Amino acid sequence: MTETRHAHLNRLLSIMARLRDPQTGCEWDRAQNFATIAPYTIEEAYEVADAIDREDLDALRDELGDLLLQVVFHSRMAEEDGHFAFPDVAASIADKLEARHPHIFGDDTSGESQTDRWEKLKAQERAAKGADSAIDGVAMSLPALMRAEKLQKRAARVGFDWPDPSGAADKVREEMEELAEASGDHKLEEAGDLLFAAVNLVRLSGIAPEEALRAANAKFERRFRAMERMSAEEGRNFRDLGLDAQESYWQKVKASERLKST
């Protein structure tokens, strides 16, 4: 079984090498670079998450394959430039996992929790790379919502955080007022401050902001589609209705969901 798995991986690496061959490879694959492939890498990661949300394991297998292709693609381009190859990528993460689990692979008997140990080791790794700020290393390419949460968590580790959600709630109200009063270019700044404060409040309430917003998106999509179906069943085109009529369908859908949940 292990040999078969190695054969599949070697086959994948060989396919990528052939696709990137300067003379006989695929024109599209040869033309790519790290920057042009990066958006596909991000997209594939989200498609993995989507398959997990849908609990579709067949799709998850396929999407993980697509994500693996991204790793192979980047590794092949780096190998062509003489930087590193796929085995180096695998060795790097293997070394990191062993270093971050000294209680499993080493002789650590400190008794620290895994979370504390993990964060301390990651901080040491960042320091070894020249980081001098608690918020160094938070990737700029992260989605803004996720990056806001990570920045806040890093700041919290050095004590810069609200002691409880009430302070964050007050800040949200303050930012709402400032956005309402803002004009011109200041509106963008105040809108960002409001969203950042909202992330803080949700985080301090013990909820992952990204997870919460994804759930809200899914709920809105479900209800909006239900409104469209409901109005169509009554022979009405939803887009032609006034806001009051559309709102009435929204309330009907919510009421229907409440009945189903009881």
Secondary structure, DSSP 8 states (H G I E B T S, - for coil): -HHHHHHHHHHHHHHHHHHT-TTTS-HHHHH--HHHHHHHHHHHHHHHHHHHHTT-HHHHHHHHHHHHHHHHHHHHHHHHTTS--HHHHHHHHHHHHHHH-HHHHS-------HHHHHHHHHHHHHHHTT--STTTT--TTS-HHHHHHHHHHHHHHTT-S-SSHHHHHHHHHHHHHHHHH--TTHHHHHHHHHHHHHHHHHHHTT--HHHHHHHHHHHHHHHHHHHHHHHHHTT--GGGS-HHHHHHHHHHHHHHHHHHH-
